[in-house]
Amino acid sequence: QVQVVESGGGSAQPGGSLRLSCAVSGRSISSGTFDWYRQAPGKQRELDASITGKYSTTYDDSVRDRFTISKDKDANTVDLQMNSLEPDDTAVYYCHARLLYQSVWGQGTQVTVSS
């Protein structure tokens, strides 16, 4: 059974950086598409970034040039490097695996950006 577990959340000051990691178990990350979503209080879950099996990436305009999604084949993780953080980035961040016959969500990790 495929599972994804997020880690790396925490607090940062505006302009700071955090790196989130999504540990995938039950299958290799070499195929399938993996996403990072965010959900701020009182708002719908929104897609920030995606990476495909062929390493093609897409970003929401609000995070383009600040966030970078990547895959670590050795660790079997999907990571999100977040730079130039803003207070509006405060949210719970979720990893999502889009597989051939499954859609798998993690439990989320909290990111808080404040001075």
Disulfide bonds with the S-S distance in Angstrom:
Cys22-Cys95 2.05
